[in-house]
């Protein structure tokens, strides 16, 4: 693996953490959204990541470039998709609420705001770590370029 490939790996991590931060923000924004039915109630969403290690798994391909012909990274993090939580929705008895059903119940999302805040802090720190990796790699490359000048 070359020093230049670090930028692609850290970049894929930053993209993944950015998506994680966006889904967390969406969950928090919809945490208190009321609905009159189970089917229309917002459900918490979580991104699913997968590590990409093509070159590490197949030693014969170590000489191949980090990006494939399709522009996909062959090392780093890939977003597999976004899944909805199957945790139970909150059902509250609020007969005066405008969104209450015939029995007087209102359905609220299965979003745990404390858990979402912890996810937000974790994704923000992971993003910052990838930025630090990129800055360190950039600094190393700049020092390599100055080696021949002395």
Wavefront OBJ file of the C-alpha trace (Angstrom):
o trace
v 0.000 0.000 0.000
v 1.407 3.382 -0.961
v 1.279 6.587 1.025
v -1.063 8.032 -1.598
v -3.675 5.344 -1.008
v -4.153 6.615 2.531
v -6.103 9.553 1.110
v -8.613 7.210 -0.540
v -9.011 5.097 2.593
v -9.464 8.096 4.905
v -11.792 9.698 2.354
v -14.041 6.642 2.293
v -14.123 6.742 6.102
v -15.076 10.417 6.046
v -17.862 9.735 3.559
v -19.209 6.902 5.724
v -19.111 8.976 8.909
v -20.785 11.885 7.147
v -23.664 9.596 6.171
v -23.826 8.266 9.740
v -23.999 11.835 11.033
v -26.805 12.682 8.591
v -28.912 9.667 9.583
v -28.374 10.474 13.260
v -29.486 14.066 12.682
v -32.564 12.792 10.844
v -33.395 10.471 13.746
v -33.075 13.271 16.300
v -35.152 15.630 14.158
v -37.968 13.083 13.983
v -37.743 11.849 17.603
v -41.005 13.505 18.670
v -42.956 13.203 15.431
v -46.431 11.935 16.290
v -48.556 9.700 14.085
v -51.980 8.106 14.325
v -50.946 4.737 12.874
v -48.072 2.299 13.171
v -47.507 2.246 9.405
v -46.870 5.987 9.058
v -44.686 6.405 12.159
v -41.047 7.316 11.583
v -38.598 4.543 12.464
v -34.984 5.108 13.512
v -32.477 4.532 10.715
v -28.924 3.233 10.953
v -26.280 2.966 8.218
v -24.579 -0.378 7.628
v -20.863 -0.286 6.793
v -18.533 -2.902 5.367
v -14.756 -2.926 5.319
v -13.214 -3.170 1.872
v -10.014 -5.208 1.833
v -9.750 -6.674 -1.665
v -5.979 -6.263 -1.919
v -5.344 -7.708 1.533
v -7.426 -10.818 0.841
v -5.779 -11.616 -2.484
v -1.969 -11.225 -2.420
v -1.798 -11.551 -6.227
v -3.665 -8.244 -6.587
v -1.436 -6.081 -4.343
v 0.032 -4.344 -7.363
v -3.401 -3.173 -8.592
v -4.446 0.453 -8.076
v -6.505 1.371 -5.038
v -9.440 2.434 -7.188
v -11.054 -0.066 -9.533
v -12.134 0.798 -13.073
v -15.602 1.696 -11.784
v -14.099 4.237 -9.368
v -14.893 2.097 -6.325
v -12.308 1.921 -3.579
v -10.655 -1.466 -3.083
v -9.680 -0.607 0.499
v -11.534 1.467 3.055
v -15.189 1.623 4.064
v -18.257 1.011 1.922
v -21.835 1.897 2.863
v -23.936 -1.216 2.358
v -27.211 0.583 2.984
v -29.471 2.131 5.573
v -31.748 -0.066 7.671
v -34.763 0.848 9.774
v -34.826 -0.181 13.409
v -37.280 -2.931 14.302
v -37.523 -1.799 17.925
v -41.022 -1.292 19.274
v -42.667 2.084 18.681
v -43.825 4.209 21.602
v -47.585 4.224 22.025
v -48.930 6.984 24.315
v -52.478 7.650 25.435
v -53.140 11.271 24.452
v -56.828 11.578 23.469
v -56.599 15.384 23.031
v -53.699 15.177 20.555
v -54.673 16.058 16.951
v -52.933 12.912 15.662
v -54.670 10.548 18.118
v -56.431 7.531 16.628
v -59.974 6.369 17.509
v -58.791 4.845 20.823
v -56.922 8.044 21.776
v -53.403 6.662 21.192
v -50.575 8.457 19.448
v -47.542 6.605 18.057
v -44.058 8.023 18.454
v -40.807 6.893 16.769
v -38.476 4.325 18.310
v -35.689 6.902 18.568
v -33.597 7.001 21.742
v -32.243 10.552 21.791
v -29.468 9.732 24.282
v -28.242 6.884 22.064
v -28.438 9.123 19.011
v -26.365 11.817 20.734
v -23.719 9.205 21.586
v -23.741 8.091 17.925
v -23.394 11.711 16.851
v -20.359 12.240 19.085
v -18.798 8.967 17.900
v -19.292 9.728 14.212
v -17.998 13.263 14.644
v -14.843 12.003 16.350
v -14.349 9.280 13.744
v -14.662 11.887 10.992
v -12.080 14.064 12.764
v -9.698 11.105 13.105
v -9.870 10.531 9.350
v -9.146 14.237 8.791
v -6.114 13.911 11.085
v -4.919 10.859 9.128
v -5.172 12.838 5.883
v -3.314 15.801 7.357
v -0.549 13.539 8.676
v -0.189 11.827 5.299
v -0.067 15.223 3.596
v 2.627 16.390 5.996
v 4.653 13.219 5.364
v 4.405 13.695 1.603
v 5.552 17.306 1.908
v 8.565 16.213 3.966
v 9.448 13.564 1.397
v 9.478 16.255 -1.283
v 11.901 18.398 0.740
v 14.385 15.550 1.354
v 16.240 16.137 -1.908
v 16.573 19.899 -1.401
v 19.244 19.738 1.289
l 1 2 3 4 5 6 7 8 9 10 11 12 13 14 15 16 17 18 19 20 21 22 23 24 25 26 27 28 29 30 31 32 33 34 35 36 37 38 39 40 41 42 43 44 45 46 47 48 49 50 51 52 53 54 55 56 57 58 59 60 61 62 63 64 65 66 67 68 69 70 71 72 73 74 75 76 77 78 79 80 81 82 83 84 85 86 87 88 89 90 91 92 93 94 95 96 97 98 99 100 101 102 103 104 105 106 107 108 109 110 111 112 113 114 115 116 117 118 119 120 121 122 123 124 125 126 127 128 129 130 131 132 133 134 135 136 137 138 139 140 141 142 143 144 145 146 147 148 149 150
